[in-house]
Amino acid sequence: MSRVSGGARAEQQVDLVLREIPVGVLFSKSGSYSVIGQEGYWGARIAIDEVNASGLFDFRLLRVDRDPAGCAEAYAVEADRMMSEAGCRHIIGTQTSSSRKEVLPVLERGRGLLWYTTPYEGFESHDRVVYTGACPNQGVVPLFRHIVPKFGRSAFLVGSNYIWGWETNRIARELLAGCGGEVLGERYVAIGDEKIAHLIAEIRETRPAFILNNLIGVSSYAFLRAMKTLAGEDPAFAPDRCPILSCNLTEAELPVLGAAADGLVSTSTYFETLETAENAALRARLASLRGPDAAISSMFVGPYEAVWLLARAIEACGSDRPDDVLTELCRRSHRTPLRDIRIDPQTQHAHLQPLIAVVEAGGPAGVPPVGRARFRIIEQTRGPLAPDPYLVHYDPLDRGAGGTAGMPVPDSGKTPNLRLVSS
């Protein structure tokens, strides 16, 4: 902190000049998945404003935002501009796995750090990335643990035609194989493609016990609307008989979907209905900023918490150098306005608490959010789970778990001995 004095000595005034630290905010506010891109942008923006207004830090965060408009190749271009022109050492954003992978060479070259806040398919640990979104053992695995014993072991898998869809469906196949189940169909559509009639026809014919939806953006919305129509024509596809599962659908998308989302079962590490004092305070703050009808989703909360983690780590180590920040971040847990978050030093993934929730119509009086669709939490773990991005603790034969869903073997308390992909 530097102090600048001026005027006569007796009337000297001291102004505090805070150093500015540029932070990249890289989300697609336009394009086929702009609904969640807007959420990410606002999560980072509001957190940066809060950090700067808090009086807790001897620096200010300077927001540098870019909109790649959903074009995977544009992420690398914009990330390079952020680092080379604006001096950003830290970038918060990218939401698809393809966009994340596009920026990795830029981060390696510039020795920057990406804060990746979206749930993803796992099987990656890069030394230039902090992963604060759920990996498979915190997402699809507990979701299958909940669903398979209740509905059955046959599934139809749909996904957007890129790594998120491919890899999450591959894990789903292994989970089903581990419990003697079967995949009745596995189909993909291009990002942004809304032509999904062939998927509905095949689902109607194969009649699975449940459907795993790994589509994103407008493709997912078209699919869910068509499945709602199918359920109206054939009660066998009603949500209470053949549920649709998701690892990435959030509150931000419920207004777009309307009744088409009713009964969908989703997993996340945050839902707006989470009953904690910290979440109630966050809801109140954001209602005053965004209006009472604006939903809060994990796509907002992930970047919001990442900004606070970054600020806390810079404060603690006295530097915004990525290597110093990483060392501090992995040394101990850090407080955000919602919870303490711990980053595993070997994988650079967060310890997170999986939640499972079902979409239902507007909540009753006194239960927020009132009057609009919400996720009702139906299951959660007792506390945060250590990240296992490579499913090292996963037993495909599901020994000792009743053969229900191919779950992780009991946690030994040790972290997998993994090596980061170094640049």
N, C-alpha and C positions, 0 to 999 in steps of 0.2 A: 504494500500500500504506500503510495507516495503522497506527500503533503506539500501543497503549494501555498505560500504565504504572500500577502501583498498589503500595501498601505503602510501607514506609520506604525512604528513598533507598538505604541500604546493602544492602537485601534486595530491591531493585526487580526485578520480573519483567516481561518484555516479551512480550506476546502479539501474535501477528500476526493481524490481522483481515482476511481476504480479502474483497474485494467480490464480490457474487454477480451473475451475469449470467444472466437467465432465457432459456432456449432452448426453443422449441416443438418437440415431437415429435408429428407428425400422421400416424398410420398406422391403417388399419382392422384392428384385432386381431380383429374379428368380421365376419361377412358372407361373401359368396360368394368373395372372394379373400383370406380371412384368413390362409392359409398364408404368402403373401408379405408380408402386412401385419405378421404377427408377426415375421418376419425383419427387416423394416425397423425395427420398434420395438426389438428386442434389439440390433441393430447400433448404433443411436444411444445406447441406454441403457448398453451396456458401454463404448462410447467415452467417454461423459461420465464414467462412474466412473473410467476409466483416466486421463483428463485431470486429474480432481480429485485423484487419488492420486499423480500423477507428481512433484509438487514442482517442476514446470518453469514454472509460471505464477503470477502475482500476483493471480489471480482464481479463482473457482469457477463452474462452469456449473451452473445450477439447472434440472433437467429439468421441463418442464411438458407432460404428455402428454394427448392426447385421442383418442378412438376414434370416427370418423365411421361405423363399421359398414358401410362399402361404399356409403353413400348420397352421391352426388355433391354434392347441395345442402348436406349437413351439413358438408362441408369448409369452406365459406365461413363458416358460423356459428361453427365451432370456431376457425378461424383468427382471426376477429374477437375472440372471447373471449380468446384467447391474447395478442393485441396490446393490447386495450383494458383488460382486467382484470388480466392477469399481467405486462404490460410487456415482452412478448417483441418483440425487434426482428428476430430470426432464427427461421425455422421450417424444420425439416428434415422432409421428407416429401411426402405425396401420391404416389401411384404410377400411377394412371391419368391419361391426358391430360385427360379430362373434369374430374377433380378438380383438376388443376393449373390449368386455365383458370378454374374456379370461384373460386379464391382470388386470382386476379390483381387484381381490383378492390379487394379488401381490402388487398392489399400496396401498391397505388398510393395508396390513401387514407391508410394509416398509415405510408408510406415504409419498409416492412419489406423483408426479403429472404428469398426462398424458396430453399432448397437442394434442387434436384430431382435425385434420384440414380438414377432408373430409365431404362433405354433407351427411346427414344421415336422418333416418326416424323419429327422435324425440322421445318423450315420455321417456326421461331419463334426470336426472340432478344429477350427482354424484359429491360428494364433492372432489374427487381426480382427476377430469377431467376439463380441460378448453376446451370448444367447440368453435372452430373458423370457422368451416364449417357451411353451411346453414342447418337450421332445416326446417320443412315442410312449415311454413308460409313464408319462404324466398326462397322456391324452387317449390315444386309441386303445391302449391296453386296458386301463380301468373302465373305459366305455364298453368294451367287449365283455369284461368280467361282469358288468352289471346286466347286459342285455341277453347274452347267450343262454344262461340258465332260465330266463323268464320266457323267451320267445322261440328258441330253437337254434339249430346249428347250420342252417342253410342261408346263404346270403347272395345278394346281387350287388356288385360293386360298380359304381360309376365315378368318373373323375375327369377333370380337365387334363388335356393331353400335354403334360409336362411333369417334371420330377415329383412335385407334390402328389399328384394323382397316382403316378406309377408306384412310387415307393410306399405310400400309405396303403394302397391296395395290396402291394406285395406283403406288407406286414400283416394285413388282415387275412390274407391267404394262409400265412404261417400260423396265425392264431387259430383259425378254423381247422387246419390240418392237425394241430396239436390236440384238438378235442374230438377228432373224428368227424368234423363237419365238412361241408362242401360249398364251393362257390358255383352258383348256377349260371352266372354270367359276369363278364367284366368288360366294360365298354368305356370309350373315351371320346370327348369332343374337344375341338379347338377352343382356346380361351376366347370368350365373346360370342361363340356360336350358340344360337337359340333354337336350332333345328334338332329337337330331341324326340320326335314322335316314334322313331325306331326303338329308342330305349324303353318307352312306355309299352310298346307292343311286346317287346321281349320279356319285360317284367310281368306283364299280364299273363303271358304264356307259361313262364317258368314258376311263378308263384312262390317266391322265397319267403323265409320266415322274417327277414328284415332286409333293409337296403342301407348300404353305406354310401353317402353322397359326398364325394370329394371334388365336386364341381365348384367353381368360384364365380363370383360376379353375376352378370346377367344370365349366364348359362345355368347356374344354380337356381336362379329365380324362375326361369322358364320351366325347369324340371319340376320344381316343387308345385308350381301352379298346375302343371299337367297331372302330377300325382294326386293332387287334390280333386281334380275332375275324375280321375280313375276311381278314387275311393268313393265318390258319389255314385258311380255306376256299379261298382262291385264292392260290397261291404268287407270282403276279405282283405282289402287294402286300406281299411280304416286304420288310423294311427295306433289304436289299442290292440290291433291284430297283426299288423305288419308295419312296425315303426320305421321311420327314416332316421338314420343317425348322421351326425355331423361332428367334425372336429374343429370346424372353423366358422360356423354361422353365429352371428352375434346380434345383440340388441339393436345395433345400428341398421340392420337389414329388415327388422320386423315391420316397420312402417311401409316398406316397399312391398313386402309379401302379403300383408294383411292375413286373411284367414288361411292362406296357403301354408303358413308356417305352423298352424295349430297341431299340437301333438308331437312335433319334431323333438328328438332327444339329442342334446348336444353336450359336449364336454369342453371345459375351459378352466382356466385358473382364476377367472374373475367373472362374476355375474353381478348385475346391478342390485339384485335382491339379497346379496350377501349381508347377513345380519351382524355387523360389527359397528362399534361406535365410530371408528375411523371412516367406514364407508358411509355411514349416515352423515357425517360431517362433509365428506366429499360431495355427496348428493346435494346437500344444502348449498355449498359453494358454487357448484356448477349450475344449479337451478337459477341462481342470481346472475350468472354470466351468460348462460345459453338459453334460458327459459325453462319453465317446468316440464315442457313436453319433450325436451331433448334427452335422448337415451344416453346412458353411459355403457360402454362396451369394453371388452378386453382389447379391442383395436385402439381405443383411446387410452386405456389405463397402461398398456405396455409402454408406449413412448413417454407417457406422463411420468411413470416411475423411473424409466431409464434416465430422463433428464435429472431427476433428483439424485439418483445413484451417482451419476457423473459429477454433479455439483458436490456431493458429500465426499467423493473420492478425491477430487481436486483440492477441496478444503483440507482434507486430512494429510495429503502428501505434499501440498504446496506447489504443485506443478500440474499442467495439463498435458505433459508429455505422455503419450499413450502407454509406454512401458511402465512409467511411474504409476499412472492411474490403475493399470491392470494389477500391478503388485499390491497396491493398497486395496483394491476391490476384492482380491482373492484372499487377503489376509484375515478379514473378519466380515461379519454381516454389517449392512448399512441400513439406516432408517429412511423410509419414504413416508409420505403422508398416510399411506394405507397399511404398511406392514414393514417388518424387517426382511431384507432379502440377502441371501448368502449366495455367492458365486463359487462354484467348485473350481479349485485351482488347476485341476488336471484337464478338465474339458471346457472350462469357461462357460458352463451352462448354470442356470439358476436352480436352486432348490425351490420347488413350487408345490402347492396343494391342489390336486385335481378335484374338480367339482363336476357333477353330472346334473343336468337340469332338463326339464321339459317345457316347451312353449305352451302357454295357456292364454286365454283371453284376459282382458283387463282385470287387474287385481282388485280384491275387495277394498272397501273403504278403510283407510288407515294403513293399508299395506302398499308401500310404494313399489313400482309406479302405479298410481291410481288411474283407472280408465283406459289403459292401453295394454297391449300384449306384453308379456313378460316371460322370463325364464324362472320357473319355480324349481329351486334346488331340491333334488330328491336323494342325493347321496354325495358324501365327501369323505376324504381320508381324514384321519385324526390330526394330521399336521402335514408340513411340507415333505415331499419325497425327494430324495437325492436324485439328480439327473442320471440317466443311463442311456445316453444317445445311441450307443451301439447295441443295446439290449444284451449286454454281457450277462446280466442276471436273469435273462429270460430262458425258461426251460420249455422247448417246443412240445415235450411230452407231458407237461403239466403234472409232474409227479407230486403227489401229496396235496393236490388242490381239487381232488374229486373229479378230475377230467372234464371240467366245465368249459374252460376257455383258453387254455394255454397261457398262463400268467407267469410273472417273474418268480424265480425261486426266492425263498425267504432271504431278506437282506442280511448279509453278514456284518453290516456296519462299516464295511470297507468300500472305498471308491474304486471303480475299475481302473486297472493299471493301463492307462491309455496314453498315447503320445499325441500331442498337438501337431497338426500340419503346419510346419514352420515355413515362413516366407524367407 
